[in-house]
């Protein structure tokens, strides 16, 4: 059973099974290219657009794999999680498709667009303070009251196997890539990327991208053990959470490097992508592009997959609009 696995237990067969399980509930998202960004960076960039995914984010892959992998007995009391937004709305989406309740603990500071999406999918929100400590404490109360099955936003092998289907598709869509880069918060997407590529394309480099102001993964990577920040402050709201044991296994074993970008670099990359590619992406998703622009020598001359992880933006609070 997937619910008894740990990160190191996962195999490429779990990824393939997850892909079959979730196909009816997700999009096979497109890969876009940009001559402008290729010329700007000196690399060939291939953007895997999970901002076009169901529920607006890659996290619907892992959430759907977890929800539809439950036995009827386990699903009876519903599912529960804590999340700053995209996992919350993705789990609510998946639970709604299966017809079971979804209880979500969200920081009171989470974007209103994400809260509205959770409620729109039928999720039941309990708010907490914007810290890992508060999030986990409030969640413990909710789970005890509901008895719902906990689906962790990233430290859950069922979720990691689901996220791994993104890079499985990318390998089918783009040949001869040299590297893939994706944002890192808790590490679910990066772990899934590592799981797929280490099995199917072990020569490929895997880069993780995160904000300077929430760089616990970069510090963990260099220290050789998990360093957790309780409440970092960054515009990239989806990348504030720390690594856990299952995701650390993949990061420590397979990631080539963890690169960072400043808040202004993230905003600039987000705006530039909107302007040049005409696509909506949230700040967390702009971090890979920001780190490529900061470190062009790392990627120059390479064919690079860039995972755009989501597009759930509060359009009334775009970061380049002041006043």
C-alpha positions as CSV (number, residue, x, y, z in Angstrom):
1,X,0.0,0.0,0.0
2,X,1.3,3.5,-0.9
3,X,0.3,4.9,2.5
4,X,2.8,2.7,4.2
5,X,5.8,3.6,1.9
6,X,8.6,6.1,2.7
7,X,10.5,8.2,0.1
8,X,13.3,5.6,-0.4
9,X,10.7,2.9,-1.1
10,X,9.4,4.7,-4.2
11,X,10.2,3.3,-7.6
12,X,9.5,4.3,-11.2
13,X,6.7,1.7,-11.2
14,X,4.9,3.8,-8.6
15,X,5.2,6.8,-10.9
16,X,3.8,5.0,-13.9
17,X,0.9,3.6,-11.7
18,X,0.2,7.1,-10.4
19,X,0.1,8.5,-14.0
20,X,-2.5,5.9,-15.0
21,X,-4.5,6.5,-11.8
22,X,-4.7,10.3,-12.2
23,X,-5.1,10.6,-16.0
24,X,-8.9,11.2,-15.9
25,X,-8.5,14.0,-13.4
26,X,-5.5,16.1,-14.8
27,X,-4.3,17.8,-17.9
28,X,-1.3,16.7,-19.9
29,X,0.1,20.2,-19.8
30,X,1.9,21.8,-22.8
31,X,5.5,22.7,-23.2
32,X,6.2,26.2,-24.5
33,X,9.3,27.8,-25.8
34,X,10.5,31.4,-26.1
35,X,13.1,32.7,-28.6
36,X,13.4,35.8,-26.4
37,X,14.3,33.9,-23.3
38,X,16.6,31.6,-25.2
39,X,18.6,34.6,-26.6
40,X,18.5,36.3,-23.2
41,X,20.0,33.3,-21.3
42,X,22.0,31.5,-24.0
43,X,20.1,28.3,-23.2
44,X,17.3,26.4,-24.9
45,X,14.5,26.6,-22.4
46,X,11.4,24.3,-22.4
47,X,8.6,25.5,-20.1
48,X,6.4,22.8,-18.7
49,X,3.3,24.8,-18.0
50,X,1.6,23.4,-14.9
51,X,-0.1,26.8,-14.5
52,X,-2.5,25.4,-17.1
53,X,-3.1,22.3,-14.9
54,X,-6.4,21.5,-13.3
55,X,-6.9,23.7,-10.2
56,X,-4.1,25.9,-11.6
57,X,-1.1,24.0,-10.2
58,X,1.0,20.9,-10.4
59,X,-0.1,19.8,-6.9
60,X,-3.3,18.4,-8.3
61,X,-1.2,15.5,-9.5
62,X,0.0,14.4,-6.1
63,X,-3.4,15.2,-4.5
64,X,-5.3,13.1,-7.0
65,X,-2.9,10.2,-6.6
66,X,-3.4,10.3,-2.9
67,X,-7.2,10.7,-3.0
68,X,-7.9,8.1,-5.7
69,X,-5.4,5.7,-4.1
70,X,-7.4,5.5,-0.9
71,X,-9.5,2.4,-0.1
72,X,-13.3,3.1,0.4
73,X,-12.9,2.6,4.1
74,X,-10.0,5.1,4.4
75,X,-11.9,7.7,2.2
76,X,-15.1,7.5,4.2
77,X,-14.1,10.3,6.7
78,X,-12.5,12.4,4.0
79,X,-9.0,13.9,3.8
80,X,-7.3,16.7,5.6
81,X,-4.2,18.8,5.1
82,X,-2.4,22.1,5.9
83,X,-1.2,24.3,3.0
84,X,-0.5,27.8,2.0
85,X,-2.7,27.4,-1.0
86,X,-2.0,25.2,-4.0
87,X,-2.1,21.8,-2.3
88,X,-5.2,23.0,-0.4
89,X,-7.1,23.7,-3.5
90,X,-5.7,20.7,-5.3
91,X,-6.7,18.3,-2.5
92,X,-10.2,20.0,-2.4
93,X,-10.5,19.5,-6.2
94,X,-9.6,15.8,-6.0
95,X,-11.8,15.1,-2.9
96,X,-14.7,16.8,-4.7
97,X,-14.2,14.6,-7.7
98,X,-14.3,11.5,-5.4
99,X,-17.2,12.9,-3.4
100,X,-15.5,13.0,0.0
101,X,-14.9,15.9,2.5
102,X,-11.7,17.9,2.5
103,X,-10.6,19.8,5.6
104,X,-7.8,22.4,5.1
105,X,-5.7,24.5,7.5
106,X,-4.5,27.6,5.8
107,X,-2.4,30.6,7.0
108,X,-4.6,33.6,7.5
109,X,-2.2,35.5,5.2
110,X,-2.7,33.1,2.3
111,X,-3.8,34.8,-1.0
112,X,-7.5,35.4,-1.1
113,X,-7.6,33.9,-4.6
114,X,-6.4,30.6,-3.2
115,X,-8.8,30.6,-0.3
116,X,-11.7,31.3,-2.7
117,X,-10.6,28.5,-4.9
118,X,-10.5,26.0,-2.0
119,X,-14.0,27.0,-1.0
120,X,-15.1,26.8,-4.6
121,X,-14.0,23.2,-4.8
122,X,-15.8,22.4,-1.5
123,X,-12.9,22.5,0.9
124,X,-13.5,23.5,4.5
125,X,-11.0,26.0,5.7
126,X,-9.6,26.5,9.3
127,X,-7.2,29.5,9.5
128,X,-3.9,29.5,11.4
129,X,-1.1,31.9,12.0
130,X,1.6,32.1,9.2
131,X,4.2,29.8,10.8
132,X,4.9,26.1,10.5
133,X,4.4,25.7,14.3
134,X,0.9,27.2,14.2
135,X,0.0,25.4,11.0
136,X,0.9,22.0,12.5
137,X,-0.7,22.7,15.9
138,X,-4.1,23.8,14.4
139,X,-4.0,20.9,11.9
140,X,-3.6,18.4,14.8
141,X,-6.8,19.7,16.3
142,X,-8.7,19.5,13.0
143,X,-7.6,16.0,12.3
144,X,-8.5,14.8,15.8
145,X,-12.0,16.3,15.4
146,X,-12.6,14.9,11.9
147,X,-10.7,11.6,11.8
148,X,-9.8,12.5,8.2
149,X,-6.9,10.9,6.3
150,X,-3.9,13.2,6.4
151,X,-2.4,14.0,3.0
152,X,0.8,15.9,3.7
153,X,1.4,18.6,1.0
154,X,4.8,17.2,0.1
155,X,6.2,14.7,2.7
156,X,3.9,12.0,1.5
157,X,5.1,9.2,-0.8
158,X,1.7,9.2,-2.5
159,X,2.1,12.9,-3.3
160,X,5.7,12.6,-4.4
161,X,4.8,9.8,-6.8
162,X,2.0,12.0,-8.2
163,X,4.3,15.0,-8.7
164,X,6.8,12.7,-10.4
165,X,4.3,12.3,-13.3
166,X,5.1,15.9,-14.4
167,X,8.7,15.1,-15.3
168,X,7.5,11.8,-16.8
169,X,5.5,13.7,-19.3
170,X,8.3,16.2,-19.8
171,X,10.7,13.5,-20.8
172,X,8.1,12.3,-23.4
173,X,7.6,15.8,-24.7
174,X,11.2,17.1,-25.0
175,X,14.2,15.0,-26.2
176,X,17.8,15.3,-25.1
177,X,17.5,17.7,-22.2
178,X,20.6,18.4,-20.2
179,X,18.9,19.7,-17.0
180,X,15.6,20.4,-15.3
181,X,14.9,23.2,-12.8
182,X,11.9,23.6,-10.5
183,X,11.0,25.7,-7.4
184,X,11.7,24.2,-4.0
185,X,9.7,24.8,-0.8
186,X,9.0,21.5,1.0
187,X,10.4,19.6,-2.0
188,X,7.5,17.6,-3.4
189,X,8.0,18.6,-7.0
190,X,11.8,18.4,-6.8
191,X,11.5,15.0,-5.1
192,X,9.2,13.8,-7.9
193,X,11.6,15.1,-10.5
194,X,14.5,13.3,-8.8
195,X,12.4,10.1,-8.6
196,X,11.7,10.1,-12.4
197,X,15.0,11.4,-13.7
198,X,17.2,9.2,-11.5
199,X,15.5,6.2,-13.0
200,X,14.9,7.3,-16.6
201,X,17.6,9.9,-17.3
202,X,20.3,9.6,-14.6
203,X,22.7,11.8,-16.5
204,X,20.4,14.8,-16.3
205,X,21.2,17.6,-13.9
206,X,18.5,18.6,-11.4
207,X,18.4,22.2,-10.1
208,X,16.2,23.5,-7.3
209,X,15.3,27.2,-7.1
210,X,14.2,29.2,-4.0
211,X,14.1,32.7,-2.7
212,X,17.1,34.3,-0.9
213,X,14.7,35.1,2.0
214,X,13.5,31.5,2.3
215,X,16.8,29.7,1.5
216,X,16.5,26.8,4.1
217,X,16.8,24.2,1.3
218,X,20.0,25.8,0.0
219,X,21.5,25.9,3.5
220,X,20.3,22.4,4.2
221,X,21.9,21.2,0.9
222,X,25.3,22.7,1.9
223,X,25.1,21.6,5.5
224,X,24.2,18.0,4.7
225,X,21.2,18.0,7.0
226,X,17.7,19.7,7.2
227,X,17.7,23.3,8.4
228,X,14.1,24.5,9.0
229,X,12.9,28.1,9.2
230,X,9.6,28.5,11.0
231,X,8.2,31.6,9.3
232,X,10.3,33.0,6.4
233,X,9.0,36.1,4.7
234,X,8.9,36.1,0.9
235,X,6.7,37.0,-2.0
236,X,6.9,33.4,-3.1
237,X,4.2,32.2,-0.7
238,X,4.3,28.6,-1.9
239,X,8.0,28.2,-0.9
240,X,7.9,29.0,2.8
241,X,7.8,25.5,4.1
242,X,10.8,23.4,5.2
243,X,12.1,20.1,3.8
244,X,11.0,16.9,5.6
245,X,12.6,13.4,5.8
246,X,11.0,12.0,2.6
247,X,11.8,15.0,0.4
248,X,15.3,15.4,2.0
249,X,16.1,11.9,0.9
250,X,15.7,13.0,-2.8
251,X,17.2,16.4,-2.4
252,X,20.3,15.1,-0.7
253,X,20.7,12.2,-3.0
254,X,20.0,13.5,-6.5
255,X,19.9,17.4,-6.7
256,X,22.8,19.0,-8.5
257,X,22.5,22.3,-6.8
258,X,20.1,24.7,-5.1
259,X,20.1,28.2,-6.5
260,X,18.5,31.3,-5.1
261,X,17.1,34.7,-6.2
262,X,16.3,38.0,-4.5
263,X,12.7,39.3,-4.0
264,X,13.2,41.9,-6.8
265,X,14.7,39.3,-9.1
266,X,11.7,37.1,-8.6
267,X,9.3,40.0,-9.3
268,X,11.2,41.0,-12.4
269,X,11.3,37.4,-13.7
270,X,7.5,37.1,-13.1
271,X,6.7,40.3,-14.9
272,X,9.0,39.5,-17.8
273,X,7.5,36.1,-18.3
274,X,4.0,37.6,-18.2
275,X,5.0,40.2,-20.8
276,X,7.0,37.9,-23.2
277,X,5.1,34.6,-22.9
278,X,1.6,36.0,-22.3
279,X,1.0,33.5,-19.5
280,X,-0.2,33.9,-15.9
281,X,2.2,32.6,-13.3
282,X,2.5,33.1,-9.6
283,X,5.6,34.4,-7.8
284,X,6.8,31.0,-6.6
285,X,6.9,29.8,-10.2
286,X,9.1,32.7,-11.3
287,X,11.9,31.7,-9.0
288,X,13.5,29.2,-11.5
289,X,13.6,31.9,-14.2
290,X,15.0,34.4,-11.7
291,X,17.8,32.0,-10.8
292,X,18.6,31.2,-14.4
293,X,18.9,34.9,-15.1
294,X,21.1,35.3,-12.0
295,X,23.3,32.3,-13.0
296,X,23.4,32.3,-16.8
297,X,26.8,30.5,-16.9
298,X,25.3,27.4,-15.3
299,X,22.7,27.0,-18.0
300,X,24.3,28.5,-21.1
301,X,24.4,26.1,-24.1
302,X,22.2,23.6,-22.4
303,X,18.7,22.3,-23.1
304,X,16.8,23.0,-19.9
305,X,13.3,22.0,-18.8
306,X,11.7,24.7,-16.6
307,X,8.7,23.7,-14.5
308,X,6.2,26.5,-14.2
309,X,4.4,25.1,-11.2
310,X,1.2,27.2,-10.9
311,X,-0.8,30.2,-11.9
312,X,-3.1,31.0,-8.9
313,X,-2.4,34.7,-8.6
314,X,-4.3,37.4,-6.7
315,X,-4.9,39.7,-9.6
316,X,-5.7,42.6,-7.2
317,X,-2.2,42.4,-5.6
318,X,0.3,42.0,-8.4
319,X,3.7,42.6,-6.9
320,X,4.8,45.3,-9.5
321,X,1.8,47.5,-8.8
322,X,2.2,49.8,-5.8
323,X,-0.1,52.4,-4.3
